Amino acid sequence: MKKVWSFLAVFLMLASSVWAGEISTYGSLYGSYVNFGGSDVKDDGWAATAYLNLSDRQVHALELGLTQTRINYDTLPDLDQTDFTLAYTNTGQILKNHAIRLGFHYISSDDDLTDQGKIYFAKVTYFRPAEWNAGLEIDYSDYSDSNVDLDVFQIRPHYGFFFSAFGRRLYSETRFYYIHKDKDVGISMDNYYSLEQVFTYTVGNMDYKLAGWVGQQIFAVKNEGFVVYNLADRYLGGLEAEVGYRLENNLRLALNLNQQWLEHVGYGDKASQTIVTVSLGGSF
């Protein structure tokens, strides 16, 4: 936990550069229900997340996330886990038309393999506003506090662009994942590859998202570093859909459905994972 407090101190120091000017504050709450279909290992679970973003609307952005998760097992003790995420983004100041993002994710878990896990991530994106963008994210997951002393490296390039279809303006983003783990944790394969496609669309007060991915992932870092799949499960693909509605007073209400397929490593147990998430966020 000492490293968490050290990173929080850095967060507060960075915040001083934003607080020197006008602050834009955005916060959101997420509640998720998780169900494992066809599994003899896991039953269901839930997660609750609080997210905060402080920015000057131009250059600096600071993000903070806190998540509490519980997974109910059928044959093993239930799992409780707390995740803490901190990220800083600098847009256009260091390099013109570049967004540079650095972050840290800490895990406190009942899972012996990944308890006190520390994930460091960095991302650089070149963008042409309202046209296209391309970038690269690098993630390093340090699970050295376990007897296995596991390290995981992830590289994620992406390319996104806006286009017109059916008389509307849509956004497309393609992401490629390469994941390498350096230890055998019940599965001997060390290298994993996957491809993800995301489409988003906004009309009036409504916004929509459709996404899907194919390939294989293990110990993946996703959602800009805020979601880490730290349990030893081999994921085999997934689909996602989200619809959001902007209410009055800058509030946004959203419903997200996420369906993934996985194998519980060491059990030979293939299952589906369904996550239903309701979120409410807004500026204040």
N, C-alpha and C positions, 0 to 999 in steps of 0.2 A: 504493500500500500504506500510505502514511502515514495515510490516512483510516481504514483498517481498524484500525490500531493505536490510533487515537484512539477509535474506537467500542469497542474491546476495553477501553481504560482506563475508559470510561464503564460498561461491563459490570461491571468489577471494583468500581467505586465503588458501583453499585447493589447488587452482591452483598453489600456490607458491611451494608446494611440488613436483608438476609435472614439473614446469618450471625450477627447479633446474637441471634437466637433459634434455635429448633430447625429443622434443615434436613431437608427431604425431597428426596432425590436420585433421579432416574430417568434411565437411559441406554438407548440402543438402537443397534443396528447394522443396516444395510440393504445388501443386495447385489442388484443388478438386471442382467438381461440384456435387451438391446434388439435387435429385429429389424425391418428395413424390408422389407415385402413389396411386390413390383411396382415397385420403385424402380430407376432407372438411375443414381441419384446416390449413395445411401447403401446400405451393406450391413448392418452390425450394430454393436453396441457394448456397453458395460457401464458401470455406475456403482456406487460404494461410498460410503456415507454413515455418519457418526458423529453422534449426537445426544445432547445433555445438557440436562436440565431441573433447576434448583434452585428450590425454593419453600419457603414457610413454611406451606403448606397452607391459607392463609386469604386473604392480601392480595397478597403479592409472588410473582412467578414470573419466572425468568430462563431463556432458552433459547439454546442455542448449537448450530450445525450446521456440518459440514464435509463437502463432497462432492467426489469426484474422478470425472470422466467421460471416457470415450474413445469416439469415434464413428469407425468405419472406413468410408471412402468408396470408391466404385468407380473414380471418375475424377479425384478431387481428393486432396490430401494429407490424411491422417487428422487428426482434431481431438482435442486434449487440453484439458481445462478443469477449473478448480478453483473451487468456490463456497463462500463463507463467509457465514453468516447469524447475526444476533444480534437477539434480541427481548426486550422487557420488558412484562409485563402487571401491571396494578394492578386488583384486583377489590374493589369496594365501599368503598374508602377515600376516593377522590376524589369519587365520586358513588355513592349507595346504589343497589344493584341494577344497577350498570353495571360492565362490564369494559372497560378502556382499554388498548390494546396498541400499542406503538411498536416499529419494527424497521428493520433495515438489512441489505441483501444485496449482497455484492461478488462480481464475476466476473473471473477471470483466465483468458483464453481465447486459443486460436490463431485464433479468429474475429476478423478485423480490424474488423468493424463494431461488435462489442459487447465487445471486450477492455477491461478496466478499467471495466466497467459498474458503476454504483452505483444501487441500487434502494432507495427509502425507502418505508415503508408505515406506515399508521396505521389503527386499527380501533376503533370504539366499539360495544359491544353492550349492550342493555338486556335483562335476563332476569328471569323469574319461575321460581325453582328447580323443576325437575321438571314444568314446565307449558309455557312457551314462551319464545322469545327473538327479538329482531330487532336488526339492526345494519347498519353501513355500513363498508366498507373502502375506503381511497383509496391508490393506489400511483402512485409517480412513478419512472420508469426513465430514468436519465441516461446516455446513450451518447455523451457529448460528446468523448471522446478519439479518435474516428474522424474521418475527413475529412467524413463525412456530418453529424456533429453532431446525432444523432437523439435526440428526446425522446418518451417514450410515457407517456400518462396512462391510468389504469384506475380505474373506479368499480365497486364490487361490493356492492350491498345484498343482504341475506339475511333469511330468516324461517324459524324452526324451531319445531317443536312435538312433544310426545309424544301418542300416541294408542293406543287398544287395538284389536287385530284378532286374530281367531282365538284369543282368550283370552290374548293376549300383549301386552306393552308395547313399542311401537316408537317410533322417532324419525324424523321427516321434516324435511329442510331443503331449501329452494329458494333458488337463487342466480342473480342476474342480473349479467351482465358487460357493461360498456361500455368499449371500448378505443379510444383515439385516438392515432395516430402523426402527427408533424408533418412528416415528410419522405417523399419517394418512394424506396423501396428496392427497386425492381423491380416494384412493384405500386402503382397510383395511388390505390386506395381507402384512405381515411384512418380511417374509422369502422367499428367491428366490434361486433356484438351477439350475445349467446348466452345460453342459459338452461340451468341445471344442476339436476338433482334427485338427492338423496341419501337413502337409507333405511339405518338401522342398527338392529340387533336383538341383544340379549344374552340368553342362557339358560344358566344354570350356568356352566361354564368356557369356553363357546364364545361368540364374537361374530361377527356377519356384517355385511357392507356391500355394498349395490348402488347404483350411480350411473350416470348417463348425462347427456350434454349435447348440445344441438343449436345450430346457428348457425355463426358464424365467429369465430376468435380469431387474433391475431398478437402476438408478444412478451408473452404473457399471464404474469401473476404468480398462482401458485396455491399450494395447501397452506399457507395462512397465511404466505406470503412465503418459504417454504423451497424452492419450485420455481419457476424462472423459465425460460420458453421463449424464450431470447434469440436463437436462430437465425432467419433470415428465412424461416420456413415458415408458410404459412397453414393453420391447422387447421380442419377441417370437421365435427367431431363426435367423440364418443367414448363408450365404455362401460367400466365398471370393476366388479370383484367382489373381495371380500376375505373371508377366513375366518381367525379368530384363536383360539388355544387358550391358556388360562392354565395354566401348569405350576406345580409347587411352587416355593417360595421367591420368589413374586411375579414369576416370569418369564412372558413372553408370546411365543409363537411364531406368526408369521402368514405367509400366502401371499396375494399380491395380483396380480391379472391386469388389465392395462390395455390396451385396444384403442382406437386413434385413427386417424382418416383425415386426410390432409394433402396439401398441394401444395407442392413445393419452388419457391419464388418465383424467377422468372428462367429456370427450366428447363422449365416446363410439364409437370412430372413428378408425377403423382398416385400416392400410395402409402399403404399402411397401416403403422402403427407399433404393434408388440406389445411390451409391457414385462412381464416376469415378475420380481417382487420377493419375496425372502424376508427376513424381519426377525426379530430376537430382542432383546427389551428387558426391563428389570426395574428394581426399586428396589434401592438399596444404600446 
